[in-house]
Structure formats: C-alpha cells, structure tokens
C-alpha cells in the first residue's frame, strides 16, 4: 500500500485534476452503482455532507438512536447545517419499517420539516450488526412513499458484502446517497467517499469546500484506498472469523456477557459485571497487557478485529482478558463505575 502511495500520479484535486482521486471516485461510484462519488478526509465529513445535500436549516432527519451520526459526530448536523434529529430505538441498530410509521411531521409552521431517513449498515454500536437487505429496502420504500430522501452510513458496508455475499451495489441501490470508509476494515490510512446522483455530488463538492475538506495532491492517500479496494475486501472474512473466535472465548468467562450474543461481522461488544470492574478499568487492565479495547459505556467494552490482528493476536487477547479477570478485586463490594 505504501509503495502504491509513493507511485501515485498526482494533481490538484481542488480543480479536479488529481488522476488518482478521480480514479478512486469513479471506482467507488461504479462499485456502489451510483453516478458519481466525492473523496473526503473522514466518514464524519462524508455523513455530514450527505445530510447537508438533502436538508436545509430547520429540517429534521430520522435515525437509529445508537447510530454514529447521532452519537459520535459532535451533533455536527446541528452545528454545521442547523438540522434536528429524531431517533428510533432499533434492535442492535436495526430499525423495522413499522417503527417508522407516524414519524413524518405534518406540514405545520410549528413543526420541523421531516426530510431524510438515515440508516447505518453495518452498525457500530450494534456490534457490527447487518441490517437484512429486505429490511433495508423496505425502510427506503417507506421513505420514498413519504417523500423523504435516504442516506446510508456505510462506513463498514463491505463487511456486510463479504458476510452475506450480496454485492455492494445491491446494498446501495435503494439509497439516494451512500457513505463508505476506506480506513475501517479496508485498512487505508485515511479517507471516505460519498456516492450518489451527479447533481447531489456537485452540491457535495461545495459542501466539502465549506467544511474544510478540499485537498490538493490528495492522490497520495487516494492511492491507498484504491489499493485497499483491490486487495482488502475479500480478506474481511478473516476479521469476521477472528471476531467469532474472540466472542466464543468471552462467552465462556464468568462475569462477561456478550451484548448481543450473535456476531455478524468484526465487532464484539461485551458487558463487564460491576463486581469485576468498570468497563474503563477493565479496558485499562487490557491496555497494560498490550491489548487495546474501548470502553463504550460504564459497563460495556467494544473489541474490533482488523487486518493487523492475526490468529496469534486473538489468542493473546483472550489470554489478556483472562488475566484481567484474575486481577479483579477479591472483595464483594462493587467497583465504582467510571463516567462516560
């Protein structure tokens, strides 16, 4: 990948003259069955541009209460575009069509204007849960019937592709815009893309400039994403296998509970019994053994497998978890939870 970056032909992407960026945009648009694509520095920017091209200040979008856009993007939809979010309690991030009924606000001077449905697939806080293809299509059909646009946060969409065998363009087909990330499982150092109709991507180009995402010789990083598309999609199956191995071991350890128990892709989330430690304290014990996991709540830890984790690393992570359990206080008094 670094060799490809070093050899990349470059130009000025602000003027649309970087051949590596142009090649990446054409490639990812074709993979997702869309007319055009825009390369941006991050998934957050890609999502926020997606919201902006569909909505105006005072508008509202509908999303799952645990989604990345709502939880991990600093309410940028409000700060940058003056939008409101209306959340739905999906099951591990999966919204069912019946949950959307009645959520479109009537035209009224007192109400926000409901304009957009946002979904996330696979779902980060849902432990990499895949929204079934039929459910995804049904939710988008509901949106179209109600006059709403649709946006997919597909940062980990290729995990769903590999796990199901369903091609990326079929997952993307019902959505007006789709964001994908090159620096998650695909392993590039930086970058995401927003795909969609040509006229919306033209609007997105203006928003990228406004948000500070215009780059000059960006082909040096676009080349890494192109390499990832060529070499790192099929190997996502290894990450999924490693996640199942890790989950199977965690399931056998007293005091740890998988949440959820089913592992669709490459994310494992588990609950730590309070008598063992808070999630932050337990993660700190793992860090002390050279294994990095993330406390995502006072009681939950997230582990993500990726291309830098092999079989030996999974075995070492399992051993580190066992040692972290052994390091738990012997008293019965619960350990105070860390704030989150």
GIBELCOR-V733262 format. One record per residue. N is the residue number from 1. RES is the residue in one small letter. OMEGA is omega as a letter, one per 30 degrees, with the letter a starting at -180 (* if undefined). BURIAL is b if it has 24 or more other C-alpha atoms within 12 Angstrom, else e. D_CENTER is the distance of its C-alpha to the mean C-alpha in Angstrom with 2 decimals. Layout:
BEGIN
N RES OMEGA BURIAL D_CENTER
N RES OMEGA BURIAL D_CENTER
END
This chain:
BEGIN
1 x l b 22.44
2 x l e 24.42
3 x l e 27.41
4 x l e 25.58
5 x a b 24.52
6 x a e 28.12
7 x a e 29.54
8 x l b 27.35
9 x a e 29.51
10 x l b 28.76
11 x a e 29.60
12 x a e 28.80
13 x l b 25.52
14 x l b 26.49
15 x l e 29.21
16 x a b 27.21
17 x l e 29.31
18 x a b 26.98
19 x l b 27.37
20 x l b 24.43
21 x a b 21.99
22 x l b 23.74
23 x l b 23.49
24 x a b 19.73
25 x l b 19.33
26 x a b 21.79
27 x a b 20.25
28 x l b 16.69
29 x l b 18.30
30 x l e 20.58
31 x a b 18.04
32 x l b 16.28
33 x a b 19.73
34 x a b 19.52
35 x a b 22.34
36 x l b 20.75
37 x l b 17.84
38 x l b 17.45
39 x a b 16.30
40 x a b 14.99
41 x a b 14.55
42 x l b 10.99
43 x l b 7.70
44 x l b 9.29
45 x l b 12.37
46 x l b 11.13
47 x a b 9.94
48 x l b 13.17
49 x l b 15.26
50 x l b 14.10
51 x a b 15.31
52 x a b 18.40
53 x a b 19.60
54 x a b 19.71
55 x l b 21.10
56 x l b 23.98
57 x a e 24.85
58 x l e 25.71
59 x a b 23.40
60 x l b 21.03
61 x l b 17.77
62 x a b 16.84
63 x l b 13.55
64 x a b 12.81
65 x l b 14.07
66 x a b 11.31
67 x a b 8.37
68 x a b 6.54
69 x a b 9.03
70 x a b 11.82
71 x a e 11.49
72 x a e 10.12
73 x l e 11.37
74 x a e 15.03
75 x a e 15.90
76 x l b 15.95
77 x l b 16.48
78 x a b 19.77
79 x a e 20.70
80 x a b 20.19
81 x l b 20.84
82 x a e 22.71
83 x l b 20.57
84 x l b 20.45
85 x l b 17.83
86 x a b 19.04
87 x l b 17.10
88 x a b 17.53
89 x l e 17.53
90 x l b 15.68
91 x a e 16.43
92 x l b 13.57
93 x a b 11.37
94 x l b 13.52
95 x l b 15.78
96 x a b 19.15
97 x a b 21.11
98 x l e 23.96
99 x a e 21.90
100 x a b 21.63
101 x l e 25.38
102 x a e 27.14
103 x l b 24.22
104 x a b 25.31
105 x l b 27.70
106 x l e 31.14
107 x a e 32.44
108 x a e 34.07
109 x a e 34.77
110 x a e 33.66
111 x l e 30.11
112 x l b 26.88
113 x l b 26.21
114 x a b 23.41
115 x a b 21.88
116 x l b 18.32
117 x l b 16.08
118 x l b 12.27
119 x l b 10.26
120 x a b 6.74
121 x f b 7.09
122 x a b 6.60
123 x a b 6.24
124 x a b 5.56
125 x l b 9.01
126 x l b 10.39
127 x l b 10.66
128 x a b 8.66
129 x l b 10.75
130 x l b 11.35
131 x a b 12.74
132 x a b 16.06
133 x a b 16.93
134 x l e 19.92
135 x l e 18.23
136 x l b 15.73
137 x l b 18.85
138 x l e 20.87
139 x l b 18.59
140 x l b 18.68
141 x l b 22.41
142 x a b 22.90
143 x l b 21.29
144 x a e 23.59
145 x a e 26.52
146 x l e 26.02
147 x a e 25.69
148 x l b 22.03
149 x a b 19.65
150 x l b 16.21
151 x l b 12.82
152 x l b 9.73
153 x a b 6.21
154 x l b 5.99
155 x a b 3.92
156 x a b 5.19
157 x a b 7.95
158 x l b 10.64
159 x l b 10.32
160 x l b 11.38
161 x a b 13.96
162 x a b 15.47
163 x a b 15.55
164 x a b 17.27
165 x l e 19.12
166 x a e 18.19
167 x a e 17.95
168 x a b 15.08
169 x l b 17.44
170 x l b 18.14
171 x a b 14.60
172 x a b 14.53
173 x a b 18.18
174 x a b 18.29
175 x l b 15.94
176 x l b 17.57
177 x l b 14.69
178 x l b 11.50
179 x l b 9.03
180 x a b 8.08
181 x l b 7.60
182 x a b 10.71
183 x l b 10.41
184 x a b 8.08
185 x a b 10.16
186 x l b 12.24
187 x l b 13.71
188 x a b 14.72
189 x a b 15.56
190 x l b 14.02
191 x l b 12.77
192 x l b 10.69
193 x l b 12.47
194 x a b 13.12
195 x l b 15.26
196 x l b 17.84
197 x a b 21.59
198 x a e 23.67
199 x l e 24.90
200 x l b 21.52
201 x l b 20.42
202 x l e 23.78
203 x a b 22.93
204 x l b 19.57
205 x l b 21.67
206 x l e 23.69
207 x l b 20.80
208 x l b 19.41
209 x a e 22.92
210 x a e 23.15
211 x l b 20.01
212 x a e 21.37
213 x l b 19.14
214 x a b 22.08
215 x a b 22.86
216 x a b 26.08
217 x a b 26.30
218 x l b 22.56
219 x a b 23.42
220 x l b 23.63
221 x l b 19.84
222 x l b 19.27
223 x l b 21.47
224 x l b 19.12
225 x l b 16.38
226 x l b 19.20
227 x a b 20.26
228 x l b 16.87
229 x a b 16.98
230 x a e 20.54
231 x a e 20.28
232 x l b 16.95
233 x a b 15.67
234 x a b 18.31
235 x l b 18.21
236 x l b 14.82
237 x l b 17.31
238 x l b 18.70
239 x a b 15.58
240 x l b 15.61
241 x l b 19.33
242 x l b 19.07
243 x l b 16.73
244 x l b 19.36
245 x l b 22.09
246 x a b 20.73
247 x a b 20.25
248 x l e 23.75
249 x l b 25.26
250 x a b 23.69
251 x a b 24.96
252 x a e 28.46
253 x l b 28.47
254 x l e 30.23
255 x l b 28.47
256 x a b 24.91
257 x l b 23.22
258 x l b 20.08
259 x g b 17.98
260 x a b 17.37
261 x a b 19.84
262 x l b 18.28
263 x a b 15.93
264 x a b 14.15
265 x a b 12.27
266 x a b 11.79
267 x l b 11.08
268 x l b 14.29
269 x l b 14.95
270 x l b 18.63
271 x l b 21.08
272 x l b 23.84
273 x a b 27.23
274 x l b 28.58
275 x l b 31.80
276 x a b 30.03
277 x l b 28.10
278 x l b 25.44
279 x a b 21.92
280 x l b 22.29
281 x l b 25.65
282 x l b 24.56
283 x l b 21.73
284 x l b 24.49
285 x l b 26.72
286 x l b 24.23
287 x l e 23.79
288 x l e 27.57
289 x l e 27.52
290 x l e 25.06
291 x a b 22.06
292 x l b 18.99
293 x a b 16.91
294 x l b 15.40
295 x a b 17.12
296 x l b 14.79
297 x l e 17.86
298 x a b 21.60
299 x a b 21.65
300 x l b 18.29
301 x l b 16.92
302 x l b 13.67
303 x a b 14.27
304 x l b 12.08
305 x a b 14.10
306 x a b 13.91
307 x l b 16.59
308 x l e 18.61
309 x l b 19.21
310 x a e 22.14
311 x a e 24.35
312 x l e 26.39
313 x l e 23.50
314 x l b 22.42
315 x l e 26.08
316 x l e 26.27
317 x l b 23.30
318 x l b 25.08
319 x l e 28.27
320 x l b 26.79
321 x l b 25.59
322 x l b 29.12
323 x l e 30.68
324 x l b 28.57
325 x a b 29.93
326 x a e 33.40
327 x a e 33.05
328 x l b 32.68
329 x a e 35.62
330 x l e 38.52
331 x a e 39.40
332 x a e 38.37
333 x l e 37.36
334 x l e 33.62
335 x a e 31.86
336 x a e 30.80
337 x l e 27.09
338 x l e 25.42
339 x a e 24.10
340 x * e 20.41
END
